Amino acid sequence: SGANQRGFTYTPKPSFIGKDSFKYVTTIVDIKNRFRPSTWCRSIATVTAYVSPPAPTLLARAGSNTNASEKDKAFLSWSESKGTTSYKIYRNTVLITAEKEKTTRYRYTDLTPSLPTCPAPGTPVQNTYEISSVYLDPDGTEIESTKNATTVTFVCPPDLDTSATVINLTQVGFN
């Protein structure tokens, strides 16, 4: 509000998540005709803002090669995001699951299909995992947060046939 303003900033209430709408009036007045309201240009508009839940912080690790129950698996965990109705998990930008439960852990067991062939034994192969929070508005609109990512580097085993697909994993770092 006020003279000579060319924009405004929308700030939702603290902890608000969902859809918010409001109307505003724009009036343009030529200074020479400021006392003649019939010459003013006035427009009313409705703005709809979608306020997403905060993105969770993601951690990922590769399963241990020496533990049979962890071998060939990636383990993801993340911080809970308040107001979230579900989470979406991506691997190398491809959605791998939409977790509808209020969980903060996921075990990814299907590593082989999208991993590249090992170019040579001992070669590192990177996978990027991303997570976003999702809020499902009562009208059915899905509001997704930005994604947080972490990169897990898997190392091709030294004794692996160079034509085989990576299946033995060792994690060497987080983002």
Disulfide bonds with the S-S distance in Angstrom:
Cys118-Cys156 2.09
